[in-house]
Amino acid sequence: MKHVFAAAALLLGLVAPASAQPTDGLQLVDYTDEFAQVWDTTAALPDAERTAKFKADFAKILPGFYDHKRLRGATEAKYDERLLQGLKAYPEQREGIARVSKEFAALMAPAQASFEREFGQMTGYPPVLLVNSLGEFDGGTRTLNGKSYLMFGADMIDKLYKTTPIQPFFHHELFHLYHGRTFEECEPIWCNLWSEGLAVHVAKTLNPDASDASLLLTFPVPLRDAVEKDRRGAICSVVAKLDSTKDEDYPPLFQGRPNSGAPFPPRYGYYVGYLVAKDLGRTRSLKQLAALKAAEVKPLIEASLRGMADCPPRPGERG
């Protein structure tokens, strides 16, 4: 089975490490050992040489991942600075990443089984990748060489899920993989609002007792409390940017970096998106929500938001 997968991985432009594991319908490829090996071989180099050598060596293993071109709005200099910080932080994270690597397949298996009971077997997808994300993500879809992969960050999983139930998180990320077949990625804010909000709604529906912490609605601060203190303000701030494709409008809603001087905390778009998906889910099943095309769902999103808050017209709209 490993031999068959190795051939498939080479066709995809990846090099399958020894830790490639077949699962029912999905292939899991673990690159954390390869990270450790490249880290060890570059550890004695000066900082500037080390980042260049690390990127070049890992590009032979997982092309395009440790590369600034993959990240929206990133420059090579800023990315190299972040990479170097990640390399220097690795010794303290190494044991935790190894733990996640060892336990990952067993942790994911029951979540995959319960997800498939709702949505059907996961077949025909690219391999699922386990990496050291350098603090970028616990999970999510990422594009490498024109192909979309579901990736998990062993470093962030170790940080966030030592005591928090992990099944809702797996359901969230598996849904992104599933949803990608019916809902094409797009640039405007409303697209990510729908994708992320619906994934949270799916995780909550499949895990009715899930806490906000296990839905990752408390990172970096409790999002529900922050939004509900000024629900109209939060919703209307999203409505105003629904069609935006500006790089600066995306991070405050969906990334964990600090929102300096902003009235709402980082990632508050996840909770606002969840409110929309929950609202639309009152009259639709999870499969029906997942099947909505972009042209169908866009007006539904705005109508839902405006139904929750009396927001002023957007630029170009009539009052």
N, C-alpha and C positions, 0 to 999 in steps of 0.2 A: 504493500500500500504506500509506503514512503517513497518507493521508487517511482510509482505512477505519479504521485503528487509532485515530486521533484521535477519531473518532465513538464507537468502543467505549469509549475511556478516559473520555469525558465521561459516558457512561451509567454508568460505574463510580464517578463522582464524582471523577475525577482529571483533571488537565489534562496532556495529552501534550506534552512538550517536543519541540523540533526533533530531539533525539537519540534519539527512539523508533526502534528497529530491529527489523524482523521476523526471526525465526529459524524453523527448521523446527518448527512445533508450539508454540513458545513466543515470546512477545513480550518483548523487553528494552526497558525504559524507563529512561534515564539522567538522573537529576536533579542530577548534580554541577555541570553548567554553570549551572543555575538557582540552586544554592546560592551559587556564586561571584558571580552577578549580584546576588542579594539581599544578600550580604555586602558587596559594593562600595557599594551604595546606602545601607547603614546604618552604614558604617564611621566616619563623622564624628560620630555621635550620642553623647550621654552614655550610660553603661552601662545605666542603668535604662530609658531610652527605647529604647535599641538592642534589648534583648531583646524588648520588647513589639512594636516595629515589625517585627523580623525574624520573629517568630512570626505576626503578622498577615499579613505579605506572603507568607510561605511557605504559610500556610493556604489561600491562593487557588490555589496550585500543587499541593500534596500535602496535602490536608486531614487533620488529625489526627496527622501524624507528629511534628512538633516540639511535643509537647503532653504535659504531665505525666500526663494521664488515661490515656495509653496504657501507662504503666509501673506495675508492681505495687508498691503501697505508697508511691509518690512523692507529694511535695507540690509545689505550684506554686513555692514559694520555693526549695526544693532544686533543682528542675528548672531554674529560671531561672539559678541559680548555675552549674549544670553547663553550660547552654547558653552563658552568657557566657564560661566558661573555654574552651569549644570554639571560639567565635568568635575569641577572642584567640589560640588555638593555630593557627588556620587558615593564616596566612601561611607558617608553616614546613611545613605539610602540603600546601599547594596544588599544588606541582609533582608530588608523589607521587600525589595523588588524580587529577590530570590524566593521569598516565601510566596508572594503572589504568583510567580511563575509556576511553582510546584503545585499550588492549589487551584489554579485558574480553571482548568478543564472540569474538575469536579464541582467547582462553584457554579459554573455556567450551565452545566448539563440539566439540572432540574428546572432552571429558569427557561431554557430553550424548550424543554418538553411542555411546560405549561403555556408558553407563548404559542407553540405549534397547535395546541388543542384549540386555541381561539382562531388562529390565522392560517393553519395548514403547514405542512412540512416545508422547511427552508431548504430548497434545492436550487442548484444552478447559480449560486452566488460566488463571487471571488472569495479567496481565502480571508479569514478573519485574522488580523495581525495584533500581536501583543508586543509592545515596545516600551522603552523608556521615553516618555513624552517630554522630559525636561520641564515638567510643571505645566505643560500646555493643556492637557485634557485627561479626564478619567476614561472617557470614551467618546466616539464620534466618527462620522464618515469623513474621510480625507481623500483627495484626488492625487494620485501619483501617475505620472506619464499618461494622463488622459483617462485613467481608470479610477473608479471610486471604490474605496475599501472601508470596511468597518474596522476601526482600530481601537485598542484599549491601552491606556497608559498605566503600566504596572506601578509606576512611582506614585501617581495620584490615587490609584485604587488603594494602595497601602496606606496612604495618608488619610483618606476619607472613609474607608469602610472597615476599619479594624473592629469597631463595635456597632456599626450601623448595618441593618439588614441590606444585603446586596441584590436580592432578586428584583426589586422594582427598578434598580439601575440597569440591570441586564435587559429587562423588558423594554425600557426606554430606548436603549441602543439597538436592540434587535428590531424594534419598530422602525427606526430610521433606515435600516437595511431593507426591510420589507417595503416601506413607504416609497423608497427611491424608484421602485418599479412603476408606480402610478403617478408620482408627483415629481416632475423634473425640477432640479435645482434652478433657482433664479436669484437675481441680485437684489431686488428691492427688499426693504425691511419687512414688508408684510409676508414675504415667502418664509423667512426664518421664524417670524412670529408664529406662523401656522405650523411649520415643521416641529419646532421645539415645544410649543404649547400642546399640540396633539400628542406628542410623545409622552409628555407629563400626564396627560389625561388617560392615555392607554395604561401607563404604569399604575396610576391610581385605581383605574377600573379593575385591572387584573389583581391588584393588591389592595382591597378596600380598607384594610387597617393600616396601610402605610402612613407613616408620619411624614411631615414636611421634610425632616432630616433625610429620610430614606428616599424621598423624591428629589433631593438636592435643592430644596427651596429654602434652605437655611444657610447657603454658602454664597458670598462670604458673610452675610448677615441674614436674619429672618426676613425673607422677601414679602411674605403675606402681611406681616405687621406693617412693614414700611409702605406698602402700596395701599392697604386698607385705611391708613391714616389720612390719605388724600387720594381716594380712588379716582375721583374725577380728574384731578391733576395728572395722575399717572397715565390713565387711559387717554386723555386728550393729548398728552405729550407723545404718545405712540401714534395716535391718529394723524397728528401733524407731520409725521415722518414716514408714513406707510409706504410711499412711493420712492423714498430716498435710496440712492445707491452710493452716497458719500461714505468714504472710509471712516470718517470721524463719527458718523451716526450709529455705526454698528456696535463698537465695543461697549458703550454705556448700557446697552440693552442686553447683550448676550455674552460679554466677557467679564472675567473676574477682576480685572485691573481697577484700581480706585477711580471713582467718578469725582474728581476734585471739584468742590463747589457746587455739585449737582444736587437737586432736591431729592433724587431717588438713588438707591444703592445699585452697585454693579449687578447685572444679570436680571434686573427687574422685568425685562421682557419675557422671561420664562413664565413668571406668574401671570402677567397680563395675557400672554398667549394661552396659558392653561384656562383662564377664565373664558376666553373665546371658545376653545374646544369643548369645554364643559357645557357652555351655553348651547352650542350647535349640537352637542351630543344628547340633549334632552329629547330630540325627535329623530335621532339617527344612531344606528349601531356603530361599533368600532370599525367594522368592515366597510360600512357605508361612508363613514368619515374618511377612511383611508383611500377610498376609491374616487374621492372628489378631485377633479382636475383643476388646474390653476385658474382657468377662466370661470369655472363654477364657484370656486371657493372665495375668490378675492372680494366680490360684492357681499358675500355672506359675512366675511370677517369685519368689514367696515360697518355693516348694518348691526352686527352684534355689539361692536364697540360703542357705536352711537346709541344703541339701545340701553347700554349700561351707564352712559354719561352724555350729557348735553354739551357736545364739543363744538367750538366755532368752526366755520368752513375752512377747508384747507386752501392754500394759495391757488387761485384759478377757479375755485368753486364759487357758485352763487350762494349768497347768504339766505 
